[in-house]
């Protein structure tokens, strides 16, 4: 599981869709709840399946659920609230990056490759 965490001001389509397009490979399968901001993901080139949480935690016909990411979010909030209380907002993204690398990228080679990819995205080579 590849998890990337972001500090966002809004959770609307205009904010989320560009991030998803940048971070997720075209054609990837995305499971989500029925949050309106995600409604156009199929049209954006992803295989998007949803679960209606008003009916069930899992779509009994398709097996689609969001329990994994909800668990990630619960663990992340717990970690941030417990050990990083008082962290200035401008440092929060760095803490989320470090946390997600430590928790979700176990193989040292994967970690190095992820670091190099992330580094490439923030450096400008001339």
The first five atom37 places (N, CA, C, CB, O) and aatype in JSON, in Angstrom:
{
  "aatype": [20, 20, 20, 20, 20, 20, 20, 20, 20, 20, 20, 20, 20, 20, 20, 20, 20, 20, 20, 20, 20, 20, 20, 20, 20, 20, 20, 20, 20, 20, 20, 20, 20, 20, 20, 20, 20, 20, 20, 20, 20, 20, 20, 20, 20, 20, 20, 20, 20, 20, 20, 20, 20, 20, 20, 20, 20, 20, 20, 20, 20, 20, 20, 20, 20, 20, 20, 20, 20, 20, 20, 20, 20, 20, 20, 20, 20, 20, 20, 20, 20, 20, 20, 20, 20, 20, 20, 20, 20, 20, 20, 20, 20, 20, 20, 20, 20, 20, 20, 20, 20, 20, 20, 20, 20, 20, 20, 20, 20, 20, 20, 20, 20, 20, 20, 20, 20, 20, 20, 20, 20, 20, 20, 20, 20, 20],
  "atom_mask": [
    [1, 1, 1, 1, 1],
    [1, 1, 1, 1, 1],
    [1, 1, 1, 1, 1],
    [1, 1, 1, 1, 1],
    [1, 1, 1, 1, 1],
    [1, 1, 1, 1, 1],
    [1, 1, 1, 1, 1],
    [1, 1, 1, 1, 1],
    [1, 1, 1, 1, 1],
    [1, 1, 1, 1, 1],
    [1, 1, 1, 1, 1],
    [1, 1, 1, 1, 1],
    [1, 1, 1, 1, 1],
    [1, 1, 1, 1, 1],
    [1, 1, 1, 1, 1],
    [1, 1, 1, 1, 1],
    [1, 1, 1, 1, 1],
    [1, 1, 1, 1, 1],
    [1, 1, 1, 1, 1],
    [1, 1, 1, 1, 1],
    [1, 1, 1, 1, 1],
    [1, 1, 1, 1, 1],
    [1, 1, 1, 1, 1],
    [1, 1, 1, 1, 1],
    [1, 1, 1, 1, 1],
    [1, 1, 1, 1, 1],
    [1, 1, 1, 1, 1],
    [1, 1, 1, 1, 1],
    [1, 1, 1, 1, 1],
    [1, 1, 1, 1, 1],
    [1, 1, 1, 1, 1],
    [1, 1, 1, 1, 1],
    [1, 1, 1, 1, 1],
    [1, 1, 1, 1, 1],
    [1, 1, 1, 1, 1],
    [1, 1, 1, 1, 1],
    [1, 1, 1, 1, 1],
    [1, 1, 1, 1, 1],
    [1, 1, 1, 1, 1],
    [1, 1, 1, 1, 1],
    [1, 1, 1, 1, 1],
    [1, 1, 1, 1, 1],
    [1, 1, 1, 1, 1],
    [1, 1, 1, 1, 1],
    [1, 1, 1, 1, 1],
    [1, 1, 1, 1, 1],
    [1, 1, 1, 1, 1],
    [1, 1, 1, 1, 1],
    [1, 1, 1, 1, 1],
    [1, 1, 1, 1, 1],
    [1, 1, 1, 1, 1],
    [1, 1, 1, 1, 1],
    [1, 1, 1, 1, 1],
    [1, 1, 1, 1, 1],
    [1, 1, 1, 1, 1],
    [1, 1, 1, 1, 1],
    [1, 1, 1, 1, 1],
    [1, 1, 1, 1, 1],
    [1, 1, 1, 1, 1],
    [1, 1, 1, 1, 1],
    [1, 1, 1, 1, 1],
    [1, 1, 1, 1, 1],
    [1, 1, 1, 1, 1],
    [1, 1, 1, 1, 1],
    [1, 1, 1, 1, 1],
    [1, 1, 1, 1, 1],
    [1, 1, 1, 1, 1],
    [1, 1, 1, 1, 1],
    [1, 1, 1, 1, 1],
    [1, 1, 1, 1, 1],
    [1, 1, 1, 1, 1],
    [1, 1, 1, 1, 1],
    [1, 1, 1, 1, 1],
    [1, 1, 1, 1, 1],
    [1, 1, 1, 1, 1],
    [1, 1, 1, 1, 1],
    [1, 1, 1, 1, 1],
    [1, 1, 1, 1, 1],
    [1, 1, 1, 1, 1],
    [1, 1, 1, 1, 1],
    [1, 1, 1, 1, 1],
    [1, 1, 1, 1, 1],
    [1, 1, 1, 1, 1],
    [1, 1, 1, 1, 1],
    [1, 1, 1, 1, 1],
    [1, 1, 1, 1, 1],
    [1, 1, 1, 1, 1],
    [1, 1, 1, 1, 1],
    [1, 1, 1, 1, 1],
    [1, 1, 1, 1, 1],
    [1, 1, 1, 1, 1],
    [1, 1, 1, 1, 1],
    [1, 1, 1, 1, 1],
    [1, 1, 1, 1, 1],
    [1, 1, 1, 1, 1],
    [1, 1, 1, 1, 1],
    [1, 1, 1, 1, 1],
    [1, 1, 1, 1, 1],
    [1, 1, 1, 1, 1],
    [1, 1, 1, 1, 1],
    [1, 1, 1, 1, 1],
    [1, 1, 1, 1, 1],
    [1, 1, 1, 1, 1],
    [1, 1, 1, 1, 1],
    [1, 1, 1, 1, 1],
    [1, 1, 1, 1, 1],
    [1, 1, 1, 1, 1],
    [1, 1, 1, 1, 1],
    [1, 1, 1, 1, 1],
    [1, 1, 1, 1, 1],
    [1, 1, 1, 1, 1],
    [1, 1, 1, 1, 1],
    [1, 1, 1, 1, 1],
    [1, 1, 1, 1, 1],
    [1, 1, 1, 1, 1],
    [1, 1, 1, 1, 1],
    [1, 1, 1, 1, 1],
    [1, 1, 1, 1, 1],
    [1, 1, 1, 1, 1],
    [1, 1, 1, 1, 1],
    [1, 1, 1, 1, 1],
    [1, 1, 1, 1, 1],
    [1, 1, 1, 1, 1],
    [1, 1, 1, 1, 1],
    [1, 1, 1, 1, 1],
    [1, 1, 1, 1, 1]
  ],
  "atom_positions": [
    [[0.85, -1.17, 0.0], [0.0, 0.0, 0.0], [0.89, 1.23, 0.0], [-0.97, 0.0, 1.22], [1.78, 1.36, 0.84]],
    [[0.66, 2.12, -0.93], [1.4, 3.37, -1.01], [0.48, 4.47, -0.49], [1.89, 3.68, -2.48], [-0.57, 4.73, -1.08]],
    [[0.88, 5.09, 0.59], [0.05, 6.13, 1.22], [0.8, 7.44, 1.18], [-0.32, 5.74, 2.68], [1.98, 7.51, 1.54]],
    [[0.11, 8.48, 0.74], [0.67, 9.83, 0.75], [-0.32, 10.73, 1.46], [0.97, 10.36, -0.71], [-1.52, 10.7, 1.18]],
    [[0.19, 11.51, 2.38], [-0.66, 12.35, 3.22], [-0.37, 13.82, 2.92], [-0.42, 12.05, 4.73], [0.78, 14.21, 2.74]],
    [[-1.42, 14.63, 2.88], [-1.27, 16.04, 2.52], [-2.06, 16.93, 3.47], [-1.72, 16.27, 1.09], [-3.16, 16.58, 3.9]],
    [[-1.5, 18.07, 3.78], [-2.21, 19.12, 4.51], [-2.95, 19.94, 3.45], [-1.22, 20.02, 5.38], [-2.34, 20.45, 2.52]],
    [[-4.26, 20.05, 3.61], [-5.08, 20.78, 2.64], [-5.94, 21.82, 3.34], [-5.97, 19.81, 1.85], [-6.33, 21.65, 4.49]],
    [[-6.21, 22.89, 2.63], [-7.12, 23.91, 3.15], [-8.58, 23.53, 2.86], [-6.8, 25.29, 2.53], [-9.47, 23.81, 3.66]],
    [[-8.81, 22.89, 1.71], [-10.16, 22.51, 1.29], [-10.18, 21.05, 0.87], [-10.66, 23.42, 0.14], [-9.14, 20.47, 0.56]],
    [[-11.38, 20.47, 0.85], [-11.55, 19.08, 0.4], [-12.49, 19.03, -0.8], [-12.1, 18.21, 1.54], [-13.2, 18.04, -0.98]],
    [[-12.48, 20.06, -1.61], [-13.37, 20.1, -2.76], [-12.68, 19.52, -4.0], [-13.82, 21.55, -3.03], [-11.49, 19.23, -3.99]],
    [[-13.45, 19.35, -5.05], [-12.92, 18.74, -6.28], [-11.77, 19.55, -6.86], [-14.04, 18.6, -7.32], [-10.78, 18.98, -7.31]],
    [[-11.9, 20.88, -6.85], [-10.85, 21.74, -7.42], [-9.52, 21.56, -6.7], [-11.28, 23.2, -7.36], [-8.46, 21.74, -7.3]],
    [[-9.56, 21.22, -5.43], [-8.34, 20.99, -4.65], [-7.84, 19.56, -4.82], [-8.59, 21.28, -3.17], [-6.66, 19.34, -5.06]],
    [[-8.74, 18.59, -4.7], [-8.35, 17.18, -4.65], [-7.97, 16.58, -6.01], [-9.45, 16.38, -4.06], [-6.99, 15.84, -6.11]],
    [[-8.73, 16.89, -7.03], [-8.5, 16.22, -8.32], [-7.09, 16.47, -8.89], [-9.53, 16.69, -9.32], [-6.48, 15.51, -9.37]],
    [[-6.56, 17.69, -8.87], [-5.19, 17.87, -9.37], [-4.15, 17.08, -8.57], [-4.82, 19.34, -9.35], [-3.17, 16.58, -9.14]],
    [[-4.35, 16.97, -7.28], [-3.41, 16.2, -6.44], [-3.5, 14.72, -6.8], [-3.71, 16.41, -4.93], [-2.48, 14.05, -6.94]],
    [[-4.71, 14.22, -6.96], [-4.9, 12.82, -7.32], [-4.27, 12.54, -8.68], [-6.42, 12.45, -7.33], [-3.59, 11.53, -8.86]],
    [[-4.49, 13.43, -9.64], [-3.91, 13.25, -10.98], [-2.38, 13.26, -10.94], [-4.4, 14.34, -11.93], [-1.74, 12.54, -11.7]],
    [[-1.81, 14.07, -10.07], [-0.35, 14.16, -9.96], [0.25, 12.96, -9.23], [0.04, 15.44, -9.23], [1.34, 12.51, -9.58]],
    [[-0.46, 12.43, -8.23], [0.1, 11.42, -7.34], [-0.29, 9.98, -7.67], [-0.32, 11.72, -5.95], [0.37, 9.04, -7.22]],
    [[-1.35, 9.8, -8.45], [-1.89, 8.45, -8.71], [-1.77, 8.16, -10.21], [-3.38, 8.33, -8.24], [-2.14, 8.98, -11.04]],
    [[-1.25, 6.99, -10.52], [-1.07, 6.6, -11.93], [-2.42, 6.48, -12.64], [-0.29, 5.27, -12.03], [-3.37, 5.96, -12.07]],
    [[-2.5, 6.96, -13.88], [-3.74, 6.81, -14.65], [-4.13, 5.33, -14.73], [-3.58, 7.4, -16.08], [-3.28, 4.46, -14.87]],
    [[-5.43, 5.07, -14.64], [-5.92, 3.71, -14.7], [-5.92, 3.0, -13.36], [-5.12, 2.93, -15.66], [-6.42, 1.88, -13.26]],
    [[-5.38, 3.64, -12.33], [-5.37, 3.02, -11.0], [-6.78, 2.87, -10.47], [-4.53, 3.86, -10.01], [-7.69, 3.62, -10.83]],
    [[-6.96, 1.87, -9.62], [-8.25, 1.63, -8.98], [-8.3, 2.47, -7.71], [-8.46, 0.11, -8.66], [-7.4, 2.4, -6.87]],
    [[-9.35, 3.26, -7.57], [-9.55, 4.1, -6.39], [-10.89, 3.73, -5.77], [-9.5, 5.62, -6.75], [-11.92, 3.76, -6.43]],
    [[-10.85, 3.39, -4.49], [-12.07, 3.17, -3.72], [-12.29, 4.4, -2.86], [-11.98, 1.86, -2.84], [-11.35, 4.92, -2.24]],
    [[-13.52, 4.87, -2.81], [-13.82, 6.02, -1.96], [-15.25, 5.92, -1.46], [-13.6, 7.34, -2.71], [-16.04, 5.08, -1.88]],
    [[-15.55, 6.83, -0.53], [-16.94, 6.99, -0.15], [-17.59, 7.84, -1.25], [-17.09, 7.65, 1.29], [-16.97, 8.08, -2.29]],
    [[-18.77, 8.28, -1.04], [-19.46, 9.03, -2.09], [-19.32, 10.54, -1.92], [-20.93, 8.65, -2.12], [-20.23, 11.29, -2.26]],
    [[-18.19, 10.97, -1.39], [-17.91, 12.4, -1.24], [-17.99, 13.06, -2.63], [-16.51, 12.63, -0.58], [-17.36, 12.58, -3.57]],
    [[-18.74, 14.15, -2.76], [-18.95, 14.78, -4.08], [-17.66, 15.13, -4.84], [-19.76, 16.02, -3.91], [-17.65, 15.09, -6.07]],
    [[-16.61, 15.46, -4.14], [-15.36, 15.85, -4.8], [-14.75, 14.72, -5.61], [-14.35, 16.32, -3.77], [-13.93, 14.96, -6.5]],
    [[-15.14, 13.47, -5.33], [-14.57, 12.32, -6.03], [-15.4, 11.85, -7.22], [-14.41, 11.18, -5.06], [-15.0, 10.93, -7.92]],
    [[-16.54, 12.46, -7.46], [-17.49, 11.94, -8.43], [-16.96, 11.83, -9.86], [-18.7, 12.79, -8.44], [-17.43, 10.98, -10.62]],
    [[-16.02, 12.66, -10.24], [-15.53, 12.67, -11.62], [-14.24, 11.88, -11.83], [-15.31, 14.09, -12.06], [-13.59, 12.03, -12.86]],
    [[-13.86, 11.05, -10.86], [-12.59, 10.33, -10.99], [-12.58, 9.35, -12.17], [-12.3, 9.58, -9.71], [-11.54, 9.16, -12.79]],
    [[-13.72, 8.73, -12.48], [-13.78, 7.86, -13.66], [-13.47, 8.65, -14.92], [-15.17, 7.18, -13.78], [-12.7, 8.21, -15.77]],
    [[-14.07, 9.83, -15.04], [-13.84, 10.68, -16.21], [-12.4, 11.19, -16.27], [-14.81, 11.86, -16.2], [-11.91, 11.54, -17.34]],
    [[-11.73, 11.22, -15.13], [-10.34, 11.7, -15.06], [-9.34, 10.59, -15.37], [-10.05, 12.28, -13.68], [-8.13, 10.81, -15.31]],
    [[-9.83, 9.39, -15.7], [-8.93, 8.32, -16.12], [-8.61, 7.28, -15.07], [-7.67, 8.9, -16.57], [-7.65, 6.52, -15.21]],
    [[-9.41, 7.23, -14.01], [-9.2, 6.25, -12.95], [-10.36, 5.27, -12.94], [-9.05, 6.94, -11.58], [-11.45, 5.57, -13.43]],
    [[-10.14, 4.1, -12.37], [-11.21, 3.13, -12.14], [-11.71, 3.42, -10.73], [-10.72, 1.61, -12.31], [-11.06, 3.07, -9.75]],
    [[-12.86, 4.06, -10.65], [-13.36, 4.56, -9.37], [-14.6, 3.79, -8.93], [-13.68, 6.06, -9.46], [-15.6, 3.75, -9.64]],
    [[-14.51, 3.19, -7.75], [-15.65, 2.47, -7.16], [-15.93, 3.08, -5.8], [-15.36, 0.93, -7.05], [-15.02, 3.53, -5.1]],
    [[-17.2, 3.08, -5.43], [-17.59, 3.75, -4.19], [-18.35, 2.82, -3.26], [-18.42, 4.97, -4.48], [-18.86, 1.77, -3.66]],
    [[-18.41, 3.24, -2.01], [-19.25, 2.6, -1.01], [-20.11, 3.69, -0.38], [-18.4, 1.83, 0.06], [-19.62, 4.78, -0.07]],
    [[-21.38, 3.39, -0.2], [-22.29, 4.33, 0.45], [-22.3, 4.02, 1.94], [-23.73, 4.23, -0.16], [-22.89, 3.03, 2.36]],
    [[-21.66, 4.86, 2.72], [-21.55, 4.61, 4.16], [-22.87, 4.74, 4.9], [-20.56, 5.56, 4.76], [-22.98, 4.29, 6.04]],
    [[-23.87, 5.34, 4.28], [-25.19, 5.39, 4.92], [-25.85, 4.02, 4.91], [-26.09, 6.42, 4.21], [-26.73, 3.74, 5.73]],
    [[-25.43, 3.16, 3.98], [-25.99, 1.82, 3.89], [-25.13, 0.78, 4.6], [-26.17, 1.43, 2.44], [-25.65, -0.1, 5.28]],
    [[-23.81, 0.87, 4.44], [-22.9, -0.14, 4.96], [-21.46, 0.37, 4.96], [-23.0, -1.44, 4.14], [-21.15, 1.35, 4.29]],
    [[-20.6, -0.3, 5.71], [-19.18, 0.02, 5.67], [-18.52, -0.57, 4.43], [-18.48, -0.51, 6.93], [-17.45, -0.12, 4.02]],
    [[-19.17, -1.56, 3.84], [-18.65, -2.23, 2.65], [-19.8, -2.46, 1.69], [-17.94, -3.57, 3.01], [-20.89, -2.83, 2.11]],
    [[-19.56, -2.26, 0.4], [-20.56, -2.57, -0.6], [-20.63, -4.09, -0.71], [-20.23, -1.9, -1.98], [-19.67, -4.72, -1.16]],
    [[-21.73, -4.66, -0.31], [-21.86, -6.12, -0.24], [-21.84, -6.77, -1.63], [-23.14, -6.49, 0.48], [-21.54, -7.95, -1.75]],
    [[-22.16, -6.01, -2.67], [-22.14, -6.55, -4.03], [-20.75, -6.55, -4.65], [-23.1, -5.77, -4.9], [-20.39, -7.47, -5.38]],
    [[-19.97, -5.51, -4.36], [-18.67, -5.35, -5.02], [-17.48, -5.6, -4.1], [-18.56, -3.97, -5.61], [-16.36, -5.83, -4.57]],
    [[-17.7, -5.54, -2.79], [-16.6, -5.68, -1.84], [-15.83, -4.39, -1.62], [-15.66, -6.74, -2.31], [-14.85, -4.37, -0.88]],
    [[-16.26, -3.3, -2.25], [-15.58, -2.02, -2.1], [-15.75, -1.51, -0.67], [-16.12, -0.97, -3.12], [-16.86, -1.53, -0.13]],
    [[-14.65, -1.07, -0.09], [-14.69, -0.47, 1.25], [-13.56, 0.55, 1.38], [-14.57, -1.56, 2.37], [-12.63, 0.56, 0.57]],
    [[-13.66, 1.38, 2.38], [-12.62, 2.39, 2.64], [-12.01, 2.19, 4.02], [-13.21, 3.82, 2.52], [-11.43, 3.12, 4.59]],
    [[-12.13, 1.0, 4.54], [-11.67, 0.74, 5.91], [-10.16, 0.9, 6.05], [-12.08, -0.65, 6.34], [-9.69, 1.35, 7.1]],
    [[-9.38, 0.53, 5.04], [-7.92, 0.66, 5.14], [-7.5, 2.11, 5.3], [-7.25, 0.06, 3.9], [-6.72, 2.44, 6.2]],
    [[-8.01, 2.98, 4.43], [-7.59, 4.38, 4.5], [-8.17, 5.05, 5.74], [-8.03, 5.14, 3.24], [-7.54, 5.95, 6.31]],
    [[-9.34, 4.63, 6.17], [-9.89, 5.19, 7.4], [-9.02, 4.8, 8.6], [-11.34, 4.72, 7.62], [-8.85, 5.59, 9.53]],
    [[-8.49, 3.6, 8.59], [-7.58, 3.16, 9.65], [-6.28, 3.96, 9.6], [-7.29, 1.65, 9.52], [-5.75, 4.37, 10.63]],
    [[-5.77, 4.18, 8.39], [-4.56, 5.0, 8.23], [-4.81, 6.39, 8.82], [-4.16, 5.11, 6.73], [-3.97, 6.91, 9.55]],
    [[-5.96, 6.98, 8.5], [-6.27, 8.32, 8.99], [-6.39, 8.33, 10.51], [-7.57, 8.84, 8.35], [-5.9, 9.25, 11.16]],
    [[-7.03, 7.33, 11.08], [-7.15, 7.24, 12.54], [-5.76, 7.14, 13.18], [-8.01, 6.02, 12.94], [-5.48, 7.86, 14.14]],
    [[-4.92, 6.26, 12.66], [-3.56, 6.11, 13.21], [-2.74, 7.38, 13.05], [-2.85, 4.94, 12.53], [-1.99, 7.76, 13.95]],
    [[-2.89, 8.04, 11.91], [-2.15, 9.28, 11.67], [-2.59, 10.36, 12.63], [-2.35, 9.75, 10.22], [-1.75, 11.04, 13.23]],
    [[-3.89, 10.54, 12.79], [-4.38, 11.56, 13.72], [-3.89, 11.28, 15.13], [-5.91, 11.63, 13.7], [-3.48, 12.19, 15.85]],
    [[-3.93, 10.01, 15.53], [-3.48, 9.63, 16.87], [-2.0, 9.97, 17.03], [-3.72, 8.13, 17.12], [-1.61, 10.53, 18.05]],
    [[-1.19, 9.63, 16.05], [0.25, 9.91, 16.1], [0.51, 11.41, 16.18], [0.96, 9.31, 14.87], [1.29, 11.87, 17.01]],
    [[-0.14, 12.16, 15.33], [0.07, 13.61, 15.29], [-0.39, 14.25, 16.6], [-0.69, 14.24, 14.09], [0.32, 15.08, 17.17]],
    [[-1.56, 13.86, 17.08], [-2.09, 14.47, 18.3], [-1.27, 14.09, 19.52], [-3.54, 14.04, 18.51], [-1.11, 14.89, 20.44]],
    [[-0.74, 12.88, 19.53], [-0.02, 12.37, 20.7], [1.4, 12.89, 20.77], [-0.01, 10.86, 20.68], [1.83, 13.4, 21.81]],
    [[2.14, 12.78, 19.69], [3.57, 13.07, 19.76], [3.97, 14.39, 19.12], [4.32, 11.97, 19.11], [5.09, 14.86, 19.33]],
    [[3.09, 14.98, 18.37], [3.47, 16.21, 17.68], [2.59, 17.38, 18.08], [3.41, 16.02, 16.18], [2.46, 18.36, 17.35]],
    [[1.99, 17.27, 19.24], [1.12, 18.34, 19.74], [1.92, 19.65, 19.77], [0.56, 18.0, 21.16], [3.06, 19.68, 20.24]],
    [[1.32, 20.69, 19.28], [1.99, 21.98, 19.27], [2.89, 22.21, 18.07], [2.8, 22.11, 20.5], [3.57, 23.23, 17.98]],
    [[2.89, 21.25, 17.13], [3.7, 21.42, 15.92], [3.17, 22.61, 15.12], [3.69, 20.12, 15.06], [1.97, 22.68, 14.85]],
    [[4.04, 23.53, 14.74], [3.57, 24.65, 13.9], [3.01, 24.13, 12.58], [4.73, 25.65, 13.64], [3.52, 23.16, 12.02]],
    [[1.98, 24.77, 12.1], [1.3, 24.32, 10.87], [2.28, 24.2, 9.69], [0.17, 25.28, 10.52], [2.14, 23.29, 8.88]],
    [[3.24, 25.09, 9.6], [4.15, 25.06, 8.45], [5.08, 23.84, 8.48], [4.98, 26.34, 8.4], [5.73, 23.54, 7.47]],
    [[5.17, 23.14, 9.61], [5.99, 21.93, 9.7], [5.17, 20.64, 9.58], [6.76, 21.92, 11.01], [5.72, 19.55, 9.5]],
    [[3.85, 20.78, 9.58], [2.98, 19.61, 9.6], [3.2, 18.71, 8.38], [1.53, 20.04, 9.67], [3.23, 17.49, 8.52]],
    [[3.34, 19.28, 7.18], [3.53, 18.46, 5.99], [4.81, 17.64, 6.09], [3.57, 19.34, 4.73], [4.82, 16.47, 5.69]],
    [[5.87, 18.22, 6.61], [7.13, 17.49, 6.76], [6.95, 16.31, 7.72], [8.25, 18.42, 7.28], [7.49, 15.23, 7.48]],
    [[6.2, 16.51, 8.8], [5.93, 15.42, 9.74], [5.09, 14.32, 9.08], [5.21, 15.95, 10.99], [5.35, 13.13, 9.29]],
    [[4.1, 14.71, 8.29], [3.27, 13.72, 7.59], [4.12, 12.92, 6.59], [2.1, 14.41, 6.87], [3.95, 11.71, 6.47]],
    [[5.01, 13.59, 5.88], [5.88, 12.9, 4.92], [6.76, 11.88, 5.63], [6.76, 13.91, 4.15], [6.88, 10.73, 5.19]],
    [[7.37, 12.3, 6.71], [8.25, 11.41, 7.47], [7.47, 10.21, 8.02], [8.94, 12.17, 8.63], [7.92, 9.07, 7.94]],
    [[6.3, 10.49, 8.57], [5.46, 9.44, 9.14], [5.05, 8.44, 8.05], [4.2, 10.04, 9.8], [5.15, 7.23, 8.26]],
    [[4.6, 8.92, 6.91], [4.14, 8.0, 5.86], [5.3, 7.17, 5.3], [3.46, 8.78, 4.72], [5.11, 6.0, 4.97]],
    [[6.48, 7.75, 5.2], [7.65, 6.97, 4.74], [7.99, 5.87, 5.73], [8.87, 7.89, 4.52], [8.27, 4.74, 5.33]],
    [[7.99, 6.2, 6.99], [8.35, 5.21, 8.01], [7.33, 4.09, 8.12], [8.52, 5.88, 9.35], [7.69, 2.93, 8.3]],
    [[6.08, 4.43, 8.02], [5.02, 3.46, 8.26], [4.69, 2.65, 7.01], [3.76, 4.16, 8.75], [4.47, 1.44, 7.11]],
    [[4.66, 3.27, 5.83], [4.11, 2.61, 4.66], [5.13, 2.19, 3.61], [3.13, 3.51, 4.03], [4.75, 1.6, 2.6]],
    [[6.4, 2.49, 3.83], [7.43, 2.06, 2.88], [8.48, 1.28, 3.65], [8.08, 3.29, 2.14], [9.42, 1.84, 4.2]],
    [[8.29, -0.03, 3.69], [9.1, -0.88, 4.56], [10.46, -1.24, 3.97], [8.36, -2.14, 4.88], [11.45, -1.28, 4.71]],
    [[10.53, -1.49, 2.69], [11.77, -1.94, 2.06], [12.73, -0.77, 1.9], [11.47, -2.59, 0.69], [12.34, 0.29, 1.42]],
    [[13.99, -0.96, 2.3], [14.98, 0.13, 2.24], [15.17, 0.64, 0.81], [16.32, -0.35, 2.8], [15.33, 1.84, 0.6]],
    [[15.16, -0.27, -0.17], [15.3, 0.16, -1.56], [14.11, 1.0, -2.0], [15.46, -1.05, -2.48], [14.27, 2.0, -2.7]],
    [[12.91, 0.58, -1.59], [11.72, 1.35, -1.91], [11.79, 2.72, -1.24], [10.45, 0.61, -1.46], [11.41, 3.73, -1.84]],
    [[12.28, 2.75, -0.01], [12.38, 4.01, 0.72], [13.35, 4.96, 0.01], [12.85, 3.76, 2.17], [13.06, 6.14, -0.14]],
    [[14.5, 4.44, -0.42], [15.46, 5.26, -1.14], [14.87, 5.76, -2.45], [16.76, 4.48, -1.4], [15.0, 6.93, -2.79]],
    [[14.22, 4.88, -3.18], [13.62, 5.27, -4.45], [12.54, 6.32, -4.22], [13.04, 4.05, -5.18], [12.45, 7.3, -4.96]],
    [[11.72, 6.13, -3.21], [10.67, 7.1, -2.9], [11.28, 8.45, -2.55], [9.79, 6.6, -1.74], [10.79, 9.5, -2.97]],
    [[12.37, 8.41, -1.79], [13.05, 9.65, -1.43], [13.56, 10.37, -2.68], [14.21, 9.36, -0.46], [13.39, 11.58, -2.82]],
    [[14.19, 9.62, -3.58], [14.73, 10.23, -4.79], [13.62, 10.79, -5.68], [15.54, 9.2, -5.57], [13.77, 11.87, -6.26]],
    [[12.52, 10.08, -5.77], [11.39, 10.58, -6.56], [10.83, 11.85, -5.92], [10.28, 9.5, -6.66], [10.56, 12.83, -6.61]],
    [[10.66, 11.81, -4.6], [10.16, 13.0, -3.9], [11.13, 14.16, -4.04], [9.91, 12.69, -2.42], [10.72, 15.3, -4.23]],
    [[12.41, 13.88, -3.95], [13.44, 14.91, -4.08], [13.38, 15.54, -5.47], [14.84, 14.32, -3.82], [13.48, 16.76, -5.62]],
    [[13.22, 14.7, -6.48], [13.12, 15.19, -7.85], [11.93, 16.14, -8.02], [13.01, 14.02, -8.83], [11.99, 17.08, -8.81]],
    [[10.85, 15.88, -7.27], [9.66, 16.71, -7.42], [9.81, 18.09, -6.79], [8.47, 16.0, -6.81], [9.05, 18.99, -7.11]],
    [[10.78, 18.26, -5.89], [10.93, 19.56, -5.24], [12.18, 20.33, -5.7], [10.98, 19.38, -3.75], [12.27, 21.53, -5.47]],
    [[13.13, 19.65, -6.32], [14.34, 20.32, -6.79], [14.2, 20.75, -8.24], [15.56, 19.41, -6.63], [13.52, 20.1, -9.03]],
    [[14.84, 21.84, -8.57], [14.88, 22.3, -9.95], [16.31, 22.13, -10.43], [14.4, 23.8, -10.08], [17.23, 22.75, -9.91]],
    [[16.49, 21.28, -11.45], [17.81, 21.04, -12.01], [18.01, 21.95, -13.22], [17.99, 19.54, -12.41], [17.12, 22.12, -14.05]],
    [[19.2, 22.52, -13.29], [19.48, 23.44, -14.43], [20.65, 22.94, -15.22], [19.77, 24.86, -13.94], [21.04, 23.56, -16.21]]
  ]
}
